[in-house]
Each structure stands twice: as C-alpha cells, then as structure tokens.
C-alpha cells in the first residue's frame, strides 16, 4: 500500500521568520503544529537551508486528447495542485486553487470532462469533483471514501469505488459525471480492497479487482446491464498484478507473478483464467500501457529500484529500450496519438514530466522544476550495496555518500527505512536531504529489507505475520555489520529514521541496536501492533491483518504484543523524535502519544511533533518545512554534536 511516503526526501521546505532580537530570532511555528519538547528553530538554520528547501517537482497526471496538452501536479504555494502544460517547456498554468492538496485528476477520453479528487486534512476520504470553469462541483456524498476508476471507452461513464453505503465496505459504482444523479451501485462488496480497473472494449462490462494482499488479488468481470459477475482468477491460486488493461482487439493484458517469482507481461483469458506469458524480464514488470490502436505496449522494468522503459511491438515481437539516465519513472500513459507521458526522477534531476516518441525513442522534457537555484547535477548518485543477511538471504540498499573531496574521512550516517512494508527504496530525487549530503557531509543509507517489493513474491513474503516480523529488523543489523567496516562511514555516529511501517522499523531498530545508533526519528509510526490494528480505519483493517497478523487470534495477539516496540520501550536509551498527523487514517496519532508518554515516564528525552491538519505524512509545505528543520536540529544535536 502505497502511502504517500515519509522518507527524508519527501518533505519540501521553507517557512516565515519572526522578527525578534537577533540573539533570539527563531522560525515562526505553523499554527497547526504542536512542537512538544522541541526547542525553537533558529532562523539561521532556515537561512542556511533555504536553497535546498525551495525546490519543486512536477508529476505527470495524464493527457488531454482535446488539445494534446499535459496535466501535471506541482506546487506553487503551500499545497500541490493540478496544472496544464500546453507543450514541452511551456508555462505551468495552474487550474485548481484549493486549500487542500489535489490528489488526482482524470480526463474523459475525448477531453471534454475533467474529474478531480481530493480529501480534507489528509484523512484520505477522497471526494470526486467535476472541474467546471475553475470551480469544483462535488459529485460524491462529501463524507465517504471514494476512488476514481476507469472511464468507459465512449466516455459516457466513469467508474469509482466508495464506502458510502456503510463507511467500511468498498462498493463499486458507475456514473455519468456530467450528471451526478445518474450514479448507481454496480456491485455491493465486502472489504476495503475493491477497485475498478477497466471497461471491456465494447463497454458492456467492468473489470474490477479485490486487493487482499500484495500477493493475493482477485479479478472479476461485472456486467453493466445485469450486475452479473464472473470471477476470472483461480481462488486456489493466489496471484498478484502490477498492471491490467484491455487492448482494442479485446485481449486482456496483465503483468502478473502467476507461475513465476517475478511479474511477467502477457495475456489472460477471462473465460479460463489461463495466463500466457509474452515478455519475461530479470526483474518485475512494474506497469504498462497499450497504445490506442494496439500496435505497441510501453512497459517499465523495476531493476532493483532503478527503472527501465521498454517498447514492445505487438506485430513483430521486437522490444526496444529507451535510453534513460539512472533513476525512476512514475505512472505513465500513452496518448491517443502515440506519445508516452511519464514522470522521471533521479537525484540529479528533480521529478519532472517527460514524453517519449515510440518511433524514435527521443526523450522530451515538458517541465523543468525549480531547484532553489542549485544545480541538481552536483548531487551525488547512489551506489547499490548488496549483502547477505543473518540467514544468507541476499538483499540490497542505496548508499548516498558525501563528496570525499569536501568531506574526507569517516562520515556520520543516517539509516532511512521505507514504509509499506510493501514498498521499496528507489534511486529517486533526495530533495532537501541533499542538504545533509552536500553541506553537512552526512551519508544516507536506504535499505530494502525482506518484505520489500521489487524482488519477487518469495522475498516480499519473508516478513509476513507476527512470527517472521522481526527478521526484517535483523536485516538492519546485517546491513550495519557491512556499513560499520566501511572506512568512509563513522561507525560511532549513526542514527535511524523511517516512516509508517518504516517508523515501526525505526522504533524496533533503536531498541535492538541502541548501542550502535545515537538517536532515532520515527514518523507516523506503528508502536503497538494490537492498538494499531484496533484503531486503524475500518476499511483497511482486514488488509493489514493479512500482512501483520490477526489481533483477534490469541496466539497471534500475544506475539504481536511481544514484538511491539511499546512493550520494550523502557529499554530505549537514545534520544527520540516522534512525528505524526492528527488526522492519520492509517496509523492513528495515538500510536505516537503512547510512546511519548512511556518514554518520558522513564525519564528519557522525546521530542513530539504533531501536525493537526495533516494525515499520513506532511502534504502542506509549511508543516513539512517545520518538521524538517526540527529533524535537522535533532540531527545536529544528537548525531553531529553541534559541530
């Protein structure tokens, strides 16, 4: 599950100053932030970091078939909004001007209707709106959780999922978005993992998926006229998908791990569920799109956290590879005229929107986002660190080293653990974390422990349930064994951070390896698996039980309590920074509250950062700014010793 992630690179920075006496000048705290036990942030730190904090990114959203323009998501003020780019290099023209971040947008096939989705305060209860003359017209009920699905091929209907029936289960709906009164339930479902995927080429049925876990996804066809459903996948053979789409000729293409450890691209017979592989790579085929006339398929290979973009010619079976620099591509879409749009990111190129000509493989950059006046090509690229863990399991991570010419000798290290756990650290833009690398000479290591995606279905299952959970914590120890003997790493100055599940890993690593870490900064973190499962939003509780264990089962409950950081929190003897959002629907703020209370009861230091208008991460610039200044202050005090 993808969370809107909390790794170091994803907080954008900058904040207003409060004019005081020079000796006491401090950054003004945002109104919605509670900084409990956190010292004032000196204005000098904000001034020092300013160039690294004033960067933007632009994410490709989709194409407008009516005028061949591109939709991107970027931020000009405090929150990310939808912008239109008429042509490569043209100005980003802001379309939405909402107080809240706009999470998604989708044009009808002919470009005549634009739909927008957004939530309130990070609660993830998205509503669907029609964009009309610069305003948003609400199409859903305003209270439920809704997810935009596919458009019908003729553009008359859009599909979506919604919890509006009871606030818990996700049912499937269709509507003509030009008239919200046409909304009708297509299928009543149980559980929170139901999503609409695609319409059949004749628009007679809707393809839907039930996400049970990262390894188990059910696929169904639902007849639009009768509501009759047909299950496509075999209930006795759980499989996973990373892409599902009908071609114009009626064939159903999927990328799936059926019959393989890694996801392959091929066709699925809706009548029998039989999968016929067509393309097999060394790594996962992470996603794909089919050209409108069906002549070629563009697909992404996730090669150990770096992306490869390839073009498959359906007629002759030939595959060509686009020449991209080392980095990561994001959700891509083939325009009706054949151009392939996508987001590309590396640490030497902030996330921007690009297109690729499928004939010439010529790459065109549509946006060039600001990087605070800094040259991103001066940033370091990561190296891949490969190890064998405590049990011989091979795994890897990305190590960002400061320039040894500027920072000779052993350097302090921050271990930054990704969330999920069904997630992956990739070779993407580090944003403001480049300040740590370039100005303070702090190295950053991003591990992919067992349970990470991108390394096959066997690897992703190695941490499942409460009885294997701590093996991923032992993986951190194996990485430390390798990093500590690296002559360019100062083994006496290391700290750990992470968000969401990575926040659990942060707590657990701080407890197990407190003699090797100097401090820990844990963000939107699980502290007790039982209270987490009891208090996470209803729609996602069963999804998380599959991954972590079922707290209703006495044996599993006992093990979940045993491995929860809160159970052993009195053993924590290093400084702790805890950050959370008050509206977090995934990991409730109470998970942070109970840790802060317990740590302070033991007489230990704990900084508590709470953003009252945020959810699972910090989407508002002013909040993200202040958090990262807090984080840097914490790093300087506990890792660098005020050097």
C-alpha positions in Angstrom: 0.0 0.0 0.0 1.2 2.8 -1.1 1.4 5.6 1.5 2.1 8.8 0.5 5.6 8.0 1.8 7.7 9.7 4.7 11.3 9.1 3.6 13.7 12.0 4.1 13.3 13.3 0.5 9.6 13.9 0.6 9.2 16.9 2.9 9.5 20.2 0.9 10.8 23.0 2.9 10.7 26.8 3.9 9.0 28.9 6.4 8.3 32.5 7.5 10.6 34.3 10.0 9.6 36.0 13.2 11.3 39.4 13.7 12.8 39.3 17.2 16.0 40.3 18.8 18.9 39.0 16.7 20.1 36.7 19.5 16.7 35.1 19.9 15.5 35.1 16.3 13.5 31.9 15.6 11.4 30.5 12.8 7.7 31.1 13.4 5.9 27.8 14.1 2.9 27.0 11.9 -0.4 27.4 13.7 -1.4 23.8 13.2 1.9 22.4 14.5 2.3 21.3 18.1 6.0 21.2 18.9 6.1 19.5 22.3 9.5 19.3 23.9 11.1 20.7 20.7 13.4 23.7 21.0 12.8 26.8 18.9 14.2 26.5 15.4 16.9 29.2 14.8 16.3 31.4 11.8 19.9 30.9 10.9 19.1 27.2 10.1 16.3 28.3 7.8 18.6 30.7 6.1 21.3 28.1 5.6 18.9 25.5 4.2 16.8 27.8 2.0 18.2 26.9 -1.4 17.7 23.2 -0.7 14.2 23.7 0.6 12.9 25.8 -2.3 12.6 23.1 -4.8 9.5 21.9 -6.7 8.6 18.8 -8.5 6.1 18.1 -11.4 4.4 14.8 -11.7 2.7 13.6 -14.9 -1.0 13.0 -14.4 -2.3 12.5 -17.9 -3.1 13.8 -21.4 -5.9 15.9 -22.7 -7.0 14.4 -26.0 -8.8 17.6 -27.0 -5.7 19.8 -27.3 -2.8 17.5 -26.7 -1.8 19.3 -23.5 -0.4 17.6 -20.5 -1.8 17.6 -16.9 0.8 17.7 -14.1 0.7 18.0 -10.4 3.0 20.7 -8.9 3.1 23.2 -6.1 3.4 27.0 -6.5 2.3 27.9 -2.9 1.6 25.7 0.1 -0.1 22.7 -1.5 0.2 20.7 -4.7 -2.4 21.5 -7.4 -3.3 20.5 -10.9 -1.6 22.5 -13.7 -1.8 22.4 -17.5 1.2 22.4 -19.8 0.3 23.2 -23.4 3.6 22.0 -25.0 7.1 21.0 -23.9 8.7 23.8 -22.0 5.5 25.9 -21.8 4.4 27.6 -18.6 2.7 25.5 -16.0 -0.8 27.1 -15.9 -2.5 26.4 -12.6 -6.0 25.1 -12.9 -7.0 24.2 -9.3 -6.6 26.7 -6.4 -7.8 24.6 -3.4 -6.7 25.0 0.2 -6.2 21.2 0.3 -3.7 19.3 -1.9 -5.4 17.9 -5.0 -4.6 14.2 -5.1 -5.7 13.2 -8.6 -7.2 14.2 -11.9 -8.6 12.3 -14.9 -9.8 13.5 -18.3 -12.6 11.7 -20.3 -11.3 10.0 -23.4 -12.3 13.0 -25.6 -11.0 15.6 -23.2 -14.4 17.2 -22.6 -14.7 16.4 -18.9 -12.1 16.7 -16.2 -12.5 15.0 -12.8 -10.6 15.9 -9.7 -10.2 14.0 -6.4 -9.1 15.4 -3.0 -9.5 14.8 0.7 -9.6 17.1 3.8 -6.7 17.4 6.1 -5.0 14.2 4.9 -7.9 12.0 6.1 -7.8 10.1 2.7 -11.5 10.2 2.4 -11.3 11.5 -1.1 -14.3 13.1 -2.8 -14.8 13.3 -6.6 -15.4 16.6 -8.3 -16.1 17.8 -11.8 -13.9 20.7 -12.9 -16.1 23.4 -14.3 -15.0 27.0 -15.1 -12.2 26.9 -12.5 -14.5 25.5 -9.8 -15.0 22.0 -8.4 -18.5 20.6 -8.5 -19.0 17.8 -5.9 -20.2 14.5 -7.4 -19.9 12.2 -4.4 -21.6 12.4 -0.9 -18.9 14.5 0.8 -18.3 12.1 3.7 -17.4 8.6 2.3 -14.1 7.4 0.9 -14.1 7.3 -2.9 -11.6 6.2 -5.5 -11.7 7.2 -9.2 -11.6 4.2 -11.6 -11.6 3.8 -15.4 -13.6 5.7 -18.0 -15.8 3.8 -20.4 -14.3 3.8 -23.9 -17.1 6.1 -25.2 -16.6 8.5 -22.3 -20.2 8.3 -21.2 -19.4 6.7 -17.8 -16.8 6.7 -15.2 -16.3 4.0 -12.6 -15.4 4.5 -9.0 -15.3 2.7 -5.6 -17.0 4.1 -2.5 -17.6 3.4 1.2 -20.8 5.5 1.1 -23.1 2.5 2.0 -21.8 1.9 5.5 -18.4 3.7 5.8 -16.5 0.5 5.9 -17.0 -1.7 2.8 -16.0 -0.5 -0.6 -18.7 -0.9 -3.2 -18.5 -0.3 -7.0 -20.3 2.4 -8.8 -20.7 4.0 -12.2 -22.0 7.4 -13.2 -22.2 9.9 -16.0 -20.1 12.7 -14.3 -22.0 15.3 -16.3 -25.0 14.5 -14.0 -24.3 13.1 -10.6 -28.0 11.9 -10.3 -27.1 9.1 -12.7 -24.9 7.4 -10.0 -25.8 3.8 -9.4 -24.3 1.0 -7.5 -23.0 -1.7 -9.8 -21.9 -4.2 -7.1 -22.2 -4.4 -3.3 -18.9 -5.7 -1.9 -17.4 -6.7 1.5 -14.0 -5.4 2.5 -11.9 -2.4 1.6 -9.8 -3.6 -1.3 -12.2 -3.3 -4.2 -11.2 -1.1 -7.2 -12.5 -0.5 -10.7 -9.8 -1.3 -13.3 -11.0 -1.1 -16.9 -14.1 -1.4 -19.2 -14.3 -4.1 -21.8 -13.7 -2.7 -25.3 -17.5 -2.8 -26.0 -18.3 -1.1 -22.7 -20.6 -4.0 -21.7 -18.7 -5.0 -18.5 -16.4 -3.5 -15.9 -13.2 -5.3 -14.8 -12.7 -5.0 -11.0 -10.0 -6.2 -8.6 -10.2 -7.2 -5.0 -6.8 -6.4 -3.3 -6.5 -8.8 -0.4 -2.7 -8.5 -0.1 0.4 -7.7 -2.1 0.4 -11.4 -3.1 -3.3 -12.1 -3.5 -5.6 -10.1 -5.8 -8.9 -11.4 -7.2 -10.1 -10.3 -10.6 -13.8 -10.2 -11.7 -15.9 -9.0 -14.6 -19.3 -7.4 -13.8 -21.9 -7.0 -16.4 -23.1 -3.3 -16.6 -26.7 -4.3 -17.6 -27.4 -7.2 -15.3 -24.8 -6.9 -12.5 -23.9 -10.5 -13.1 -20.3 -11.2 -12.1 -17.7 -13.6 -13.4 -14.6 -14.5 -11.4 -11.5 -14.7 -13.7 -8.8 -15.7 -11.3 -8.5 -19.1 -9.6 -9.4 -18.9 -5.9 -7.0 -21.8 -5.2 -4.0 -20.0 -6.9 -3.4 -16.5 -5.4 -1.6 -14.2 -7.7 -0.7 -10.5 -7.9 -0.8 -7.9 -10.6 1.0 -4.7 -11.3 -1.0 -3.8 -14.5 -4.3 -4.9 -16.1 -5.7 -3.5 -19.3 -7.8 -4.4 -22.4 -6.4 -3.9 -25.8 -8.5 -2.7 -28.7 -8.7 -6.2 -30.1 -10.3 -7.5 -26.9 -7.3 -9.2 -25.5 -6.7 -8.7 -21.8 -3.1 -7.9 -21.0 -1.7 -8.2 -17.5 1.6 -8.1 -15.6 1.4 -10.8 -13.0 3.5 -13.2 -11.0 1.3 -16.2 -12.0 3.7 -19.1 -12.5 6.8 -17.0 -11.7 8.6 -15.3 -8.8 8.7 -12.1 -10.8 5.9 -10.4 -12.7 5.8 -11.1 -16.4 3.7 -9.4 -19.2 1.2 -11.4 -21.1 -2.4 -12.1 -21.8 -5.1 -13.5 -19.5 -8.1 -15.5 -20.8 -11.2 -14.1 -19.0 -13.0 -17.4 -19.6 -10.4 -19.7 -18.1 -8.1 -17.5 -16.1 -5.2 -19.0 -18.1 -2.1 -16.7 -18.4 0.1 -16.8 -21.4 3.4 -15.0 -20.8 4.7 -12.9 -23.7 7.6 -10.9 -22.1 9.8 -12.0 -19.3 12.5 -9.9 -17.7 15.0 -10.5 -15.0 13.0 -8.2 -12.6 9.4 -7.2 -12.1 7.5 -5.6 -15.0 6.1 -2.9 -12.8 3.5 -1.4 -15.1 2.5 -0.9 -18.7 0.1 0.9 -21.1 -1.2 -0.1 -24.5 -1.4 2.3 -27.5 -4.9 3.1 -28.6 -4.8 1.1 -31.8 -2.9 -1.7 -30.0 0.3 -1.7 -32.1 2.7 -1.3 -29.2 3.0 -1.6 -25.5 5.2 0.6 -23.3 6.3 -1.1 -20.1 8.5 -0.4 -17.1 11.0 -2.8 -15.6 11.9 -2.3 -11.9 15.6 -3.3 -11.9 16.5 -3.2 -8.2 15.0 0.2 -7.6 16.0 1.7 -11.0 13.6 2.0 -13.9 13.9 0.8 -17.5 11.3 1.9 -20.1 10.8 -0.5 -23.0 8.6 -0.6 -26.1 7.2 -3.9 -27.3 6.0 -4.1 -31.0 2.9 -6.4 -30.9 3.1 -7.3 -34.6 6.8 -8.4 -34.8 7.5 -9.1 -31.1 10.6 -6.8 -31.1 11.5 -4.9 -27.9 13.5 -1.7 -27.8 14.8 0.1 -24.7 14.7 3.8 -24.1 18.0 5.5 -23.2 17.2 6.9 -19.8 19.7 8.0 -17.1 19.7 6.1 -13.8 16.5 6.9 -12.0 12.9 6.1 -11.5 9.8 6.6 -13.8 6.3 7.0 -12.5 2.8 6.3 -13.8 2.8 6.6 -17.5 0.2 6.9 -20.2 0.2 6.6 -24.0 -1.6 9.5 -25.7 -4.1 8.7 -28.5 -1.5 10.0 -30.9 1.1 7.6 -29.5 3.3 9.8 -27.3 4.2 8.3 -24.0 4.0 10.6 -21.0 5.5 9.8 -17.6 7.3 11.2 -14.6 11.1 10.8 -14.3 13.2 11.4 -11.2 16.8 10.9 -10.1 19.0 12.6 -7.6 20.5 14.6 -10.4 17.1 15.6 -11.9 14.2 16.5 -9.7 10.9 14.8 -10.5 9.6 16.3 -13.8 7.2 15.4 -16.6 8.6 13.9 -19.8 7.4 12.2 -23.0 8.9 9.6 -25.3 8.4 9.2 -29.0 7.7 5.5 -29.5 9.2 5.5 -33.0 12.5 7.4 -32.5 12.8 6.8 -28.7 13.5 10.6 -28.4 13.0 11.9 -24.9 11.4 15.3 -24.4 11.3 17.1 -21.1 8.0 19.0 -20.6 8.7 20.7 -17.3 11.9 21.9 -15.6 11.1 22.3 -11.9 12.9 24.9 -9.8 15.7 23.6 -7.5 16.2 26.7 -5.4 18.9 28.0 -7.7 21.1 24.9 -7.2 22.4 22.7 -9.9 21.0 19.2 -9.3 23.8 17.6 -11.4 26.0 18.5 -8.4 24.1 16.0 -6.3 25.6 12.5 -5.7 24.0 9.4 -7.3 23.6 6.4 -5.0 25.6 3.2 -5.1 24.0 -0.2 -4.7 25.1 -2.0 -1.5 24.5 -5.8 -1.7 24.8 -8.1 1.3 23.8 -11.4 2.7 21.6 -11.2 5.8 21.9 -13.2 9.0 20.3 -16.2 7.3 22.1 -15.9 4.0 19.2 -14.1 2.3 20.6 -11.6 -0.3 19.3 -8.1 -0.2 20.4 -4.6 -1.1 20.1 -0.9 -0.4 21.1 2.5 -1.8 24.0 4.4 -0.2 24.4 8.1 -0.8 28.0 9.2 0.0 29.0 12.8 0.6 31.8 14.1 -1.7 35.0 12.7 -0.2 37.0 15.7 -1.6 34.8 18.1 0.5 34.3 15.7 3.4 37.4 13.5 3.9 37.5 10.7 6.4 34.7 8.7 8.0 31.3 10.4 7.8 28.2 10.1 10.0 25.4 8.0 8.7 21.5 8.1 8.7 19.7 4.9 8.0 16.4 5.8 6.4 13.9 2.9 6.3 10.9 2.9 3.8 7.3 2.3 4.7 4.8 -0.3 3.4 6.2 -2.8 4.3 5.1 -3.4 0.7 7.3 -0.6 -0.6 10.8 -0.1 -1.9 13.6 2.5 -1.6 14.5 3.6 -5.2 17.1 5.8 -6.9 14.9 8.9 -6.9 15.4 12.6 -6.1 16.5 13.2 -2.5 15.2 16.8 -2.3 16.1 18.6 0.9 18.1 15.6 2.1 20.8 16.8 -0.3 21.5 19.5 2.3 22.7 16.8 4.7 24.8 15.2 2.0 26.2 18.4 0.4 26.6 20.8 3.3 26.9 18.7 6.5 28.6 15.7 4.9 26.1 13.2 6.3 25.8 9.9 4.4 22.3 8.4 3.9 21.6 4.7 3.5 18.2 3.4 2.3 17.8 -0.4 2.8 15.4 -2.8 1.2 14.9 -5.3 3.9 12.9 -8.5 3.4 9.2 -7.8 2.7 10.1 -5.0 0.2 8.5 -5.1 -3.2 10.5 -5.4 -6.4 12.4 -8.5 -5.6 9.9 -11.2 -6.3 6.9 -12.7 -4.5 9.1 -15.0 -2.4 11.1 -12.1 -1.0 8.0 -10.0 -0.2 6.5 -12.8 1.8 9.5 -13.3 4.1 8.2 -10.9 6.8 4.6 -11.9 6.8 2.7 -12.4 10.1 3.9 -11.8 13.6 6.3 -14.7 13.8 8.6 -13.6 10.9 8.2 -9.8 11.5 11.4 -9.3 13.5 13.5 -11.0 10.8 13.4 -7.7 8.9 14.8 -5.9 12.0 17.7 -8.4 12.0 18.3 -7.4 8.4 19.1 -3.9 9.6 21.8 -5.4 11.8 23.3 -7.3 8.9 23.4 -4.0 6.9 25.1 -2.3 9.9 27.7 -5.1 10.0 28.7 -4.2 6.5 28.4 -0.4 6.8 30.4 -0.2 10.0 33.5 -1.7 8.4 33.3 0.8 5.5 36.2 3.1 6.1 34.2 6.1 4.7 31.5 5.6 7.4 31.9 6.7 11.0 30.6 3.7 13.0 30.4 5.9 16.1 28.0 8.4 14.6 24.8 6.7 13.2 21.1 7.3 13.7 17.9 5.7 12.3 14.7 7.2 10.8 11.7 5.9 8.9 8.0 6.4 8.4 4.8 4.4 8.7 6.0 0.7 8.7 9.5 2.2 8.4 8.5 4.0 11.7 8.0 0.7 13.3 11.3 -0.4 12.0 12.8 2.8 13.4 11.5 2.1 16.9 12.5 -1.6 16.7 16.0 -0.8 15.4 16.5 1.8 18.0 15.6 -0.8 20.7 17.6 -3.7 19.3 20.6 -1.7 18.1 20.6 1.1 20.7 24.3 0.5 21.3 25.0 1.3 17.6 22.6 4.2 16.9 22.9 7.6 18.6 19.3 8.7 18.0 16.0 7.8 16.3 13.5 9.9 14.4 10.3 7.9 13.8 7.5 9.3 11.7 3.8 8.3 11.6 5.0 5.1 13.2 3.4 1.9 14.5 4.3 1.5 18.1 1.9 -1.3 19.2 0.6 -3.7 16.5 -2.5 -4.5 18.5 -3.6 -1.0 19.2 -2.7 -0.1 15.6 -5.0 -2.8 14.2 -7.8 -2.0 16.6 -7.7 1.8 15.7 -6.8 1.9 12.0 -9.7 2.9 9.7 -12.3 0.1 9.3 -11.9 -0.1 5.5 -8.2 -1.1 5.8 -8.1 -3.3 9.0 -8.5 -6.6 7.2 -6.0 -5.7 4.6 -3.4 -5.0 7.4 -4.3 -8.2 9.2 -3.1 -10.2 6.2 0.3 -8.6 6.4 0.9 -8.2 10.2 -1.3 -10.9 11.8 -4.8 -11.1 13.4 -5.0 -9.5 16.8 -8.3 -11.4 17.4 -6.4 -14.7 17.4 -4.9 -15.3 21.0 -1.6 -16.8 19.8 -1.1 -14.1 17.2 -2.2 -11.3 19.6 0.4 -12.5 22.2 3.2 -12.4 19.6 2.1 -9.1 18.2 2.3 -7.6 21.7 5.7 -9.3 22.3 7.2 -7.7 19.1 5.7 -4.3 19.5 8.2 -1.5 20.4 5.9 -0.2 23.1 6.3 -3.4 25.0 10.0 -2.8 25.4 10.1 1.0 25.3 11.6 1.2 28.8 14.8 -0.2 27.3 15.1 2.8 24.9 18.1 4.8 26.0 18.8 7.1 23.0 17.1 10.4 22.1 13.8 10.1 20.2 11.9 12.3 17.8 8.3 11.3 17.1 6.2 13.0 14.4 2.6 12.4 13.3 -0.5 13.8 11.8 -3.6 14.2 13.9 -5.9 13.1 11.0 -3.9 10.0 10.1 -6.4 7.3 9.0 -3.7 4.6 8.7 -1.5 4.9 11.8 -3.6 6.9 14.3 -1.9 9.7 16.3 -2.5 7.7 19.4 0.4 5.4 18.4 2.7 8.3 18.9 1.0 9.5 22.1 1.6 6.3 23.9 5.2 6.2 23.0 5.9 9.8 24.1 4.1 9.1 27.4 6.0 6.0 28.1 9.5 7.3 27.1 9.0 10.5 29.3 7.8 8.4 32.2 11.1 6.6 32.1 12.9 10.0 32.2 14.1 9.8 28.7 14.2 12.5 26.0 11.4 12.6 23.5 10.5 15.4 21.0 6.9 15.2 19.8 5.9 16.9 16.5 2.2 16.9 15.8 0.5 18.5 12.7 -3.1 18.9 13.5 -4.2 19.4 9.8 -2.3 16.5 8.3 -2.7 12.8 7.8 -0.2 10.1 7.0 2.7 12.4 6.2 3.0 16.1 5.7 1.5 17.4 2.5 1.4 21.1 3.4 4.7 22.9 2.7 4.8 25.0 5.9 4.3 21.9 8.0 6.9 19.9 6.1 9.3 22.8 6.3 9.0 23.0 10.1 9.3 19.2 10.5 12.5 19.1 8.5 14.0 22.0 10.4 13.1 20.1 13.6 14.7 17.0 12.1 17.9 18.9 11.2 18.1 20.4 14.7 17.7 16.9 16.1 20.4 15.6 13.8 22.8 18.4 14.7 22.3 17.9 18.4 22.4 14.1 18.6 24.4 13.0 15.6 26.8 15.8 14.9 27.3 17.1 18.4 26.8 20.7 17.4 29.8 20.5 15.1 
